């Protein structure tokens, strides 16, 4: 119910602004159960989630529309998470990337962090901790600051 023919009411305006501010999280994870947990976790917090089971589909999605952040497994079919991280950071250096993997190898951790990953979390993981780390990465992202400063 608007206030006139071309003037939306306050609730409509708030809904419009909040939908414009929705951050899209790209999740590239080949384990369907982990993919489902992440989707539920992020959607419950108001994020839009785009999930892919292999590296090629994840990279194609990234190039089609750059997300607000990416959660990447390392061991993926088609293209590895390491390759995705490198490609994504080359194309969009400010995108927050969190590696979520079963690999506890110190060399992997250091290499990915040096390549530009913002965080590295090993499985099994705490969903609450992952969510907190994602929110921190988004707060530190220059893209998110310029996005929110438009309003």
C-alpha positions in Angstrom: 0.0 0.0 0.0 1.7 3.2 -1.2 1.2 6.8 -0.2 0.1 7.8 -3.7 0.4 6.5 -7.2 4.2 6.9 -7.5 5.2 7.0 -3.8 5.9 3.7 -2.1 5.3 3.3 1.6 8.2 3.0 4.0 8.0 -0.9 4.2 8.2 -1.2 0.4 11.2 1.2 0.3 12.9 -0.8 3.1 12.4 -4.1 1.3 13.8 -2.6 -1.9 16.9 -1.3 -0.1 17.5 -4.6 1.7 17.2 -6.6 -1.5 19.7 -4.3 -3.2 22.1 -4.8 -0.2 21.9 -8.7 -0.3 25.3 -10.0 -0.6 25.8 -13.0 -2.9 28.1 -15.8 -1.7 29.6 -18.2 -4.2 30.1 -21.7 -2.6 32.2 -24.1 -4.6 32.1 -27.4 -2.7 31.8 -31.0 -4.1 30.3 -32.5 -1.0 26.5 -32.2 -1.2 26.0 -32.4 2.6 28.5 -29.5 3.2 27.0 -27.6 0.3 23.6 -27.9 2.0 24.9 -26.9 5.4 26.5 -23.8 3.9 23.4 -22.8 1.9 21.2 -23.0 5.0 23.7 -21.2 7.2 24.2 -18.3 4.8 20.6 -18.0 3.7 19.4 -17.9 7.3 21.6 -14.8 7.6 20.1 -13.1 4.6 22.8 -13.9 2.1 22.0 -15.1 -1.5 23.9 -18.3 -2.1 25.1 -19.7 -5.4 26.5 -23.2 -5.1 28.5 -25.3 -7.5 29.9 -28.8 -7.3 33.0 -28.4 -9.5 35.7 -25.8 -10.2 34.8 -25.1 -13.8 31.2 -24.2 -13.0 32.3 -22.1 -10.1 34.7 -20.1 -12.2 32.1 -19.7 -14.9 29.7 -18.4 -12.3 32.3 -16.0 -11.0 33.0 -14.5 -14.4 29.3 -14.2 -15.2 28.7 -12.1 -12.0 31.3 -11.4 -9.4 30.0 -12.4 -5.9 30.4 -10.5 -2.7 32.6 -13.4 -1.4 33.6 -17.0 -2.2 33.9 -20.1 -0.2 36.2 -22.7 -1.9 37.1 -26.3 -1.3 40.6 -27.2 -2.5 39.9 -30.6 -3.9 37.3 -30.1 -6.6 36.5 -31.9 -9.9 37.5 -30.0 -13.1 39.6 -27.2 -11.5 41.1 -27.1 -8.1 40.2 -24.5 -5.4 43.8 -23.3 -5.6 43.3 -22.6 -9.3 40.0 -20.8 -8.6 41.6 -18.7 -5.9 44.4 -17.6 -8.2 42.0 -16.8 -11.1 39.5 -15.0 -8.9 42.1 -12.8 -7.2 43.7 -12.0 -10.5 40.3 -10.8 -11.9 39.0 -9.2 -8.7 41.7 -8.6 -6.1 39.3 -7.3 -3.4 37.0 -10.3 -3.3 37.0 -12.1 0.0 37.9 -15.8 -0.4 37.7 -18.3 2.3 39.2 -21.8 1.8 37.2 -24.5 3.5 39.0 -27.9 3.1 39.9 -31.1 4.8 43.6 -30.4 3.9 45.6 -29.6 7.1 48.9 -29.3 5.1 50.8 -26.3 6.2 52.2 -25.7 2.7 48.7 -25.5 1.3 47.7 -23.0 4.0 50.7 -20.8 3.5 50.5 -21.0 -0.3 46.8 -20.1 -0.4 47.1 -17.2 2.0 50.1 -15.9 0.0 48.0 -16.2 -3.2 45.3 -13.9 -1.6 42.9 -16.2 0.3 41.5 -14.2 3.2 41.1 -17.2 5.5 41.7 -21.0 5.6 39.4 -23.2 7.6 39.9 -26.9 7.9 37.1 -29.5 8.1 35.4 -30.5 10.3 34.5 -26.9 11.0 32.2 -24.9 13.2 29.4 -23.2 11.1 29.3 -20.4 13.6 33.0 -19.7 13.3 32.8 -19.8 9.5 29.9 -17.4 9.5 31.8 -15.0 11.8 35.0 -15.2 9.6 32.9 -14.5 6.5 31.3 -11.5 8.1 34.8 -10.2 9.1 36.1 -10.7 5.5 33.1 -8.9 4.1 33.6 -6.0 6.5 37.2 -5.6 5.4 36.3 -5.8 1.7 36.6 -2.5 -0.1 33.8 -3.6 -2.6 31.4 -4.0 0.3 32.2 -0.6 1.8 31.6 1.2 -1.5 28.4 -0.8 -2.0 26.9 0.2 1.4 28.0 3.8 1.1 25.6 4.3 -1.9 22.7 4.2 0.6 
